[in-house]
Amino acid sequence: MERTKFHKTIGYLRVSTIDQNTEKNKLDVLNFANNRDFGRVQFVEEHVSGIKTWKKRKLYDVVQSLKANDILIVPELSRLGRSLVDVLDVLNTLTSKDVKVYSVKENFQLNGTDMQSKVMRTLLTLFAEIERDLISARTKEGLAAARAQGRVGGRPRGVGRSRLDKYREEIIALIKNGSQRKFIAKRFGVTPANLLHWLKNHKLDNLKPQP
């Protein structure tokens, strides 16, 4: 593989606690890059909780800086996001920029045009959808159980009816799981602005992702 094909190679390392170190992961990434003749690796390291969405971490700045044919290497997929939905969001963003992403642990190129990459992205999309459906199912089961015990959820008094009202508990669960508002709005057929307006009216706009 010719190095001149790529502008730069970034190794992204994240650990969740201050007492962990990145040395082993750094060595794994270097060996991975050397075996593929990727050239010099620039490392970006951060100590940050896994519950923090990728757009509020150094990773966001890394993604923004990468250009077509650049390479991003991670020790494993879980370093990219707090959930499959989050990971898929990162990968889709990088795919749109024609950035090549490699995971050492999974030994996959995740954003190429080869068949393996396409299969991997398809599987991730499927698993993310399953994850969202499981959240929805758990939410509906919890709501049904609450109703059976006499605790019925509903919209606050004085707030007008909205097509989102019947999805209230599912929307809350998705936000707590780290789903982006743009994704939630698309899922329920409204604009992000309409979703934000609905959240504010129902005093839900301060909801944060939970561990």
N, C-alpha and C positions, 0 to 999 in steps of 0.2 A: 504494500500500500504506500502510495507516495504522500509524503508529508505536505507537499505543496498544495494538496487538494483542500487542506483545512487551515483556517485562519488561526484558531487557538483551541487548546484543550483545557477544560476546567474540571478539577476534581472537587466535588462538593461533599463535605464531611459534616455531619451533625450528630451530636450526642445530647442526651436529654438531661443529664445531671453533671454538675461541676466536677465531680470526682472521677468521671469517666475521661478517657483520653482517646485521641484519634490516631495514635501512632500505627496500630495494627491495620486500621482501615486505610491509612495513607499508603502503607507498604503494599497492601492488596491492590489499590488503585494504580500505583506506580508499576507494579509487575504486569497488570492487565494492559496498561498503556504501552509498556515496552514491548510486550509480546506481539503487539499489533502495529508497532512502529508509528505511534501517534505523536512522537516528539515530546517536547517539554510540557509538563503538566503544571498549571497554576492552581494552587489549592485555595479554597474558600472554606473556612471552618467557623462553626458557631456552636455554642452551648445554649440550647433552647428547648423548652418543653415540646413534646410531640403533639400537645393539644392545640398549639398555636398554628393557625392556618398559614400556608406557605406564602401568602401575599403579605404577611406581616413579619416575614423573616428575611435574612440576607438572601435567601434563595430567590426571592422576587427580583432583587437587584441584579442577581446573576442572570436570570432568565431574560430580563430586559436588555442586558448588555450583549447577549449572544446573537450572532448573525448566521446567515445561511452557511452551511458546511462546517460551522464550529462544532465542537464535541463537548458533551457534558457526561462525566463518569460519576456514578454513585456506588458506594459499597453494596447497597441493596435498595430495592424499591421503597421500602418503608421509610427511608430517609427523606423521600420527596414530600410526603403528606401524612396527615393524621387519619386518613381513611382512603378506601379505594376511590371514592368520588374525588377526593383531593388530589390523589396521585394522577388520576385520569385527566383532571383539569390541567395539571402541570404538563403532562405529555401532549395533550391537545394543543396547548399554547406553543410548546416547542416544535411540534409538527408543523404548525402554521408558519413558523419561522425557518423551516428546513434545517433545524438543528438536529444533530445526531446524538442520541442518548444511549448510554451503555450502563448496564447494571452488572457488577462483578459477581455477586452471589448467584443471580439467575443466569449469568453468562448469555445475556441477550442484547442484541441491538434493538432498541425499542421504537426508533423512529425512521427506519429505513424503508425502502420500497420493495425489499425482498419479501418472499412469502412468509418467512419466520416472523418478521416484524409485523406484517399485516395480521397474522394469526394471533400474535401476542396482544395487539391493540384490540382486536375483536373480543378476545377472552376477557381483557380488562374491562371493556365496555359492558360485557355481559355480567361480569361479577359485580361491577358497580351498580348496575340496574337491580341485580338480586339484592344487594345490600340496601338499596333504597326501598325496595318492596318489603324487605324484612322489617325495616323501621316502620313503614306504613302499617304492616300487619300487627306489629307489637303495639303501636299507638291505638289502632282500632280495637284490639283486644282489651287494652287498658281502659279505654273509654267505655266499652261495653260493660266491663266489670264495675266501673265506677257508677254507671247508671243502675246496674243491678243492686248496688248498695245504697242507692238514693242520692248519689252525688252526680248530678247531671251537668255537663259542661255546656256553655253557650256563650253568645256574644254579650258584651256589656250593654246595659240599658242605655238608650239614648243614641246608639250608633246605628246608622242605616244599614239595610240589608246589602250583602255583597255576595258574589258568586264564590268568594273565598271562605265565607263563614263556615260552610260544612267541612272544610279541610283544615280548620283551625288547629286541631291537635296534631295533625300530620305535619303541618307547616312548622309548628313549634318543635316537634321532634327532629325535623330535618335541619333546622337552624342549630339546635343543640348538638347535632351530630357533625356540624361543620360545613353543611352544604351552602354554596354561594347563593345569594339572593337572585342573581341572574338566572341560575339554574332552576330555582324554585318557581320564579315567575313564569318561565317557559313551561315548566311541568304542569302548571295549573292554568295556562292560557291567558296570562295577563302580562302587562308590561312591568319592568322593574319599578317604574314610578308608581304604578297602581298598587303594587305589592307594598312598597314603602308607605304609601298613604294609608293602606289598610292596617299595616303594623302600627303606625302612629295612632290611628283612631282607636285601636284596641290595646294601646299601651304595651305593645310587644316589641317596639323598635330597639329596646335595650337588651334584647336577648343575646346571649353569648354562647359560643361552643363550649361544651362540657367534656371532661375527660372520658 
